[in-house]
Amino acid sequence: MTKTSKVDLVGVGLNATDTVIPLSSNPSPGSKVEFRQKTILPGGQVATTVIACQKWGLQTRYVGKLGDDSAAQLHRDEFARAGVETHLFTAPSCPSQESLILVDRDGERTVLTRRDEALTLHPEDLEREWIVSAGALHVDGYDTAAATLAAQWARSAGVPVIADLDELYPGVEQLIENIDYLIVSRDFPSRLTGESSLESALHAMHARYGCRLSAATLGPEGVLAFDGKEFHYAAAYCVPVVDTTGAGDIFHAGFIFGLLQGWPLSRQLDFACAAAALNCTAVGARGGIGTKEEVLALIEKSPRRPAAHAVQDTHPVTR
């Protein structure tokens, strides 16, 4: 059997084919709206994160499932072009996951998504060596059982696990118990814990599940993170926003890149915020992935948005 190569990052999770449609505003009920263009691009949470990390010089591996349509070839070609090692499964007679993304004049997107159950990645699809031979594991939790097994394997091998979660999938709590860096969408902490304030919810997630870091991305308001001792807040950067699609995926990529460089948390969050902002300056989930140098230049030159999150005095903010 061929020995599995060592990589910096392995991603287990979603890919999607995005049809991006710019509109002057989101349609109102009963309206008829004309659109002038559409762009078909590869996307998906974990797939996009992996592509960004590969572009920044990390060696990466992606594990996921595609349909047997032309969109599947789009993804295969993109992974090959970027140099990502892939383990791709095919669901026969099934379309790949598709997202229709409506982008308004401010760059804010509304996502309509379709995914056949045949695209589910199952635990038996995975091989342990794909996971434990990596420097870090990234999951999105959509195929929760497979993500949980991968996270358990990673934990047992001392491989740090990062998660990008936005929904309370069945079984998600078992997955979270095996996550080191839990970076979720704005509303997820309160929905998971029942705590009304974001600070309390992040604190409760950290205490309940034993992760090293619990954090919530806040879009144009930046990110708030809790490391078990104190809160860390990083404001978003000011950029001309074209399309916010993929901003969270690229934020996770920036965080993972900084983590694997051994940077302090404040620098990880700054790099992640800057990478996400830069991606918003172009169309598509991966349209504005900058080089490392471009991300660092944005940190040096671009102003931040006003701090939008107040933290209680008992948990001081560090920048």
ABEGO torsion letter per residue (X at the ends): XBBBBBBABBBBEBBBBBBBBBBABBBBBGBBBBBABBBBBBBEAAAAAAAAAAAAGBBBBBBBBBBABAAAAAAAAAAAAAGBBBBBBBBBGBBBBBBBBBBBAAGBBBBBBBBBAAABBBAAABBAAAAAABABBBBAGABAAAAAAAAAAAAAAGBBBBBBBABBBBGAAAAAAABABBBBBAAAAAAAAGBABAAAAAAAAAAAAGBABBBBBAEAAEBBBBAGABBBBBBBBBBBBABABGAAAAAAAAAAAAAAAGBBAAAAAAAAAAAAAAAAABBEAAAABBBAAAAAAAAAABBBBBBABBBBAABBBBX
